[in-house]
Amino acid sequence: MITVSQTLEAIQDSSAEEVVSQCIDRIEASKFNTFITVAKESVLEVAGETEGHTGPLAGVPIAIKDNISTKGIQTTCASRILGGYVPPYDAHVIERLKAAGAIIVGKLNMDEFAMGTSTETSHYGPTLNPWNTETVPGGSSGGSAATIAAGEVPLALGSDTGGSVRCPASFCGVVGLKPTYGVISRYGLISYANSLEQIGPIASNVADMTLLFNVIAGHDQRDSTSVPGEKDYTKALVDDVKGLTIGVPKEYFGDGLDQAVEKSVWDSVHRLEDLGASWQEVEMPHTKYALAAYYVIAMSEASSNLARFDGMRYGLRLEKDHDWHTTYSEIRAQGFGEEVKRRILLGTYALSAGYMDKYYLKALKVRTLIKQDFERALKSTDVLIAPTMPTPAFKLGEKISDPLTLYMADVNTVPVNLSGVPSVSLPCGFSDGLPIGLQIMGKHFDEKTIIRTAYTFEQNTNFHTKAPEVV
């Protein structure tokens, strides 16, 4: 894996153009299918223009999940229906990255429209996990985590609707943050489920992740849910947890939890205890309803959001047009993959007359109860700690044909999105050579505490120093 400090040193020793050129070479030689689009033609010219730039990421290559709008670079959401679509504008986070001097090298593979937990639903084929190419990298931001683990780029952006940053961070042994809802603008993020999703930074270590988060966070008047945040999150990079109280929710250690994962997470809690923190068990009784509530809400919002994709103005257009209804139906039938169609249909059903009260409104009520669980648990604690994922990475093809089993993999991540609290995943162990993720959750707008906790753990362990053997 490559760090930002190593990249900046390399830029000083040679040039941003040379560093970016080497980055492109690594991407082109990659066997992991991490990228959908590489901006090879323009990126070296842009790198040359960073000479003398004083931004914190001047000349640093970064890759972007393919559901975040990038002016002049194809943005497909890993779907056939958006093939060839080139946005005429940048997302807010891209504007901030460019202002900081970062170089956008390309767009990363993902589950189609961010719907998945394995990056197997992509129209462009699955991404492979660099730790073991027979396993999935997680999803939906699988390309974002895998490209960091493979050492192709030092920084990446993903998006997290129900764990889509933290899941691949766990499976690929990197660091990923889902910030408090509203801290990062969603302007330019192609919507899947508006009330749940957030853009999140991914890096090989906590310090680099925090630096990237510091660059992209902030208020944006174009996003009505955007809120002002802290001015400098890097001040939280302190190796000290003395006096910190950790809550361990017992509901996150239930059936289906891999023994190696459970042991690694408890070892992590005790390591933090040795460093001066204390811990206590907490109860979050409505966690068992989180998956059902999440998927009803997410699919309902997806049904509404994806209605705009019809091929009439951009994206896929068939050779022959019929009447409007037939053309619209055929474009969507051929443009969307199986999982996307499934979620649109289920979401439309949940919102239909006679069923909206029974499913969607009930799910919203459960969401409120889950949020209250977090508020109660965090009254007596500073952070909550649990496994990010119940198992290490599973094999390619193992769960993709069984949607319910695949959805169950999100059991520990979706409550965070329902409640809107921040959460970070970082490596805390290994099982049969595959990384295990530690999830640290905090109070709304208290990213600094979870960053401090994660940084302290990282500084006193060596899991972040390990990397897959990439040829």
TORRO-536161 format. One record per residue (C-alpha): residue in one letter; x, y, z. Coordinates in steps of 0.02 Angstrom, whole numbers, plus 50000, padded with zeros to 5 digits. Layout:
// residues N
aXYZ;...
//
This chain:
// residues 471
m500005000050000;i500545017949967;t500395032250092;v500145050750057;s501805055150140;q502725042950027;t501845050449876;l502275068349925;e504105063349951;a504135055249780;i503415071149703;q504775081449784;d506125069549724;s505475068949545;s503835077149490;a501965075049501;e501955069649318;e503175055549355;v502195049749507;v500545049949413;s501335041049264;q501915027049379;c500175026449454;i499395024249282;d500645010249244;r500135001049402;i498295002849360;e498524996549182;a499524981549244;s498224977349378;k497314960649375;f495994965949503;n494794975349387;t494734990249505;f494435003749374;i493055006649247;t493815022349170;v495625028549176;a495855046849129;k497515043249045;e497425056648911;s497105071449026;v497865066349191;l499705069249147;e499305086649081;v498375090649242;a499835083849345;g501025095749257;e499925110449307;t500125106649493;e501905113149493;g502015125649635;h500285121149704;t500225123249893;g498695112549930;p498825098050054;l498605085249913;a499615094049778;g500045081249645;v499335066449742;p498375053949633;i496625049449691;a495305037849617;i493435040849627;k491975028749642;d491015028849479;n489415036049552;i490205052949592;s490095065749451;t491735070949370;k491715084049235;g492435077249073;i492675059449140;q491415045649104;t490285041549252;t489295025349233;c488765019249407;a489435002549339;s487825001149238;r487524998449053;i486145011549057;l487425025449090;g488775019348971;g489605034148886;y488845047149002;v490075061349035;p489475073749168;p489555092349126;y489965096749307;d490985091249458;a490285085049622;h490635096149772;v491945083949837;i492835084249668;e492885103249672;r493695102349844;l494945089149789;k495475099449639;a495655114949749;a496805104649862;g497885099749713;a497365081449700;i497455072749531;i495905062749477;v496625047449389;g495005038349352;k493365030549406;l493245014849510;n492224999049490;m490734996349604;d489114986849622;e487864993649495;f487085009549563;a487925005249730;m486734990549756;g487724976049825;t488964969749954;s490254961549841;t490544971949681;e489874957249582;t488374966449509;s489454978149404;h489104978149217;y490994978649195;g491334962549291;p491804959449472;t493274967149561;l494454954649642;n495114955549820;p497014958549817;w497214947549972;n496454932649882;t495804934249705;e494544920249735;t493624931349860;v492594947149844;p493264964249895;g491614969249976;g490424982149908;s489764992549843;s491405002549846;g492424987049807;g493514995549678;s493905009649800;a494544998149938;a495404985649822;t496404999149731;i497085005249899;a497504987649958;a498364983849792;g499454999449806;e498815006949645;v498375024049719;p498595031549894;l496815038449912;a495055034449852;l493275040049876;g491795028449901;s489995030549954;d489125022150099;t487245018650095;g487195003450210;g489024999750239;s489725001950063;v491325010450123;r491575000550284;c491194983250210;p492564983950075;a493734992650198;s493514977550312;f493704964450175;c495234973050098;g496134977950259;v496074996950235;v495295011650326;g493595018650276;l492465031750356;k490585034150347;p490395051950417;t488885059350505;y487465061950381;g487665079550309;v489505082550349;i490015079150168;s488965086550028;r488035074149918;y487955086549774;g488555076749622;l488305059649702;i487125049849590;s485725045349708;y485245027949763;a484445031349934;n484575049849979;s484195048650164;l485505035250196;e487025038250087;q488615048050118;i490245049850023;g491695042950123;p493615043150115;i494655027250101;a496535025850131;s497855013850195;n497965021850367;v496975033050484;a498045048650459;d497845048250269;m495985044750283;t495805059650402;l496785071050286;l495645066550141;f494105068650251;n494735085750304;v494845091050121;i493115085250065;a492055089250220;g491135105750234;h489525114950201;d488805116250026;q487265126849993;r486805116049843;d486435101449960;s484975105250076;t485555091850198;s487325098750210;v487875105650378;p489435115050438;g490715103650519;e492375104750612;k493725115650537;d495175103450560;y494905084950590;t496775081450586;k496885088350763;a496055072050817;l497595062050767;v498155059850947;d498835043751023;d497815044251183;v496235035551243;k496455037951429;g494745040651510;l493805035051354;t492275024151384;i491915010751254;g490195003051232;v490104985351164;p488344981651096;k487964963251127;e486744962850980;y488224964550860;f488954948050922;g487514936450877;d487224921450765;g488294920250609;l489794929350684;d491424920850635;q492434915350787;a494044923250722;v493134939750695;e492394939350870;k494094935750949;s494974949550850;v493674962550898;w493724957951083;d495634957951077;s495504975551006;v494354981151147;h495564974251276;r497044982451187;l496184999351203;e495814995051385;d497684992151412;l497985009451338;g496865017951467;a495085015951403;s493685007051494;w492264996851420;q490504991451463;e489184981151377;v487694990851307;e486014985451240;m485294990751072;p483704980351066;h483014986450900;t484574981250803;k483694965050752;y482464975150648;a483784985750562;l484034975050406;a482174974150367;a481914992650395;y483464997350296;y483024987350141;v481224993650137;i481825011750149;a483295009850030;m482295000649897;s480855013049909;e482025027749883;a482915018449742;s481255015749654;s480985034549653;n482775039749613;l483065027749469;a481465032749379;r482475046449293;f483545034349193;d482625031749030;g483945033748895;m483035048548819;r484295061948866;y485905052648906;g486595035148923;l485965019448834;r484885021948680;l484285007348575;e484495006848386;k482635007748352;d481315018148442;h479515012648463;d478135021748554;w478715030448714;h478115016948835;t478915002748738;t480555011948712;y480635016948895;s480304999048952;e481554991248833;i482945003448879;r482705000149065;a482534981349039;q484164980448943;g485074994249037;f484824988849218;g485554973049293;e484584959849390;e484924966749565;v484434984449517;k482804978349439;r482434968249595;r482644983249709;i481614994749597;l480184982249593;l480204979149780;g480324997749816;t478875001649700;y477844988249786;a478254995149960;l477675012449905;s476105006649816;a474345010749874;g473814999550018;y475584994350062;m476475010750101;d475825011450280;k476154992950305;y477964993350248;y478755010350214;l477995020450357;k478285006150479;a480105005350424;l480275024050459;k479595021350635;v480855007350664;r482215018950601;t481765031250739;l481885017450870;i483605012450807;k484185030450814;q483575031250994;d484555015451033;f486145024150978;e485735039751077;r485445029651236;a487005019051214;l488095034251181;k487465043851334;s488555033351449;t489945029651324;d491065039351205;v491135026651063;l490385009751019;i491474995550954;a490894980350855;p491404969650707;t491224978650541;m490714962750452;p490204946250533;t491444936350426;p493024939350323;a492834940850135;f491804926750058;k492154918349891;l491644925349723;g489964918249672;e489604911349845;k488134922749886;i487694932349729;s486324920149679;d485514921049852;p485024939349881;l484364936650058;t486004928750116;l486964942950035;y485864955950120;m486194947650289;a488034951850272;d487584970150307;v486874966350479;n488204976450574;t488334991350457;v486564996550410;p486065002850585;v487365016650568;n486575023150408;l484825022250481;s485365032750629;g486555044450535;v487995042650659;p489835042050603;s490785025550593;v492525020350540;s493205003250494;l495044998650511;p495994982050510;c496144972950677;g496674955350631;f496724941450502;s495864924750474;d496644912550350;g497584927050271;l496044938150252;p495844954750345;i494594957650486;g493814974850513;l493514983950677;q492034995950676;i492085011350788;m490455021250798;g490185038150881;k488965052050920;h488255063250784;f489575075750724;d490895068150839;e492055061350705;k493535067650807;t493255054850946;i493125039850830;i494645046050733;r495635047850895;t495115030350950;a495555022750781;y497215031950772;t497715026350947;f497295008350907;e498255009250744;q499805017050824;n499885003150952;t499614988550832;n500384983450666;f498894977550564;h498934992950452;t500744989150403;k500274972750320;a499874972250135;p499434958750009;e500804951849897;v500384960049731;v501384954849578;
//
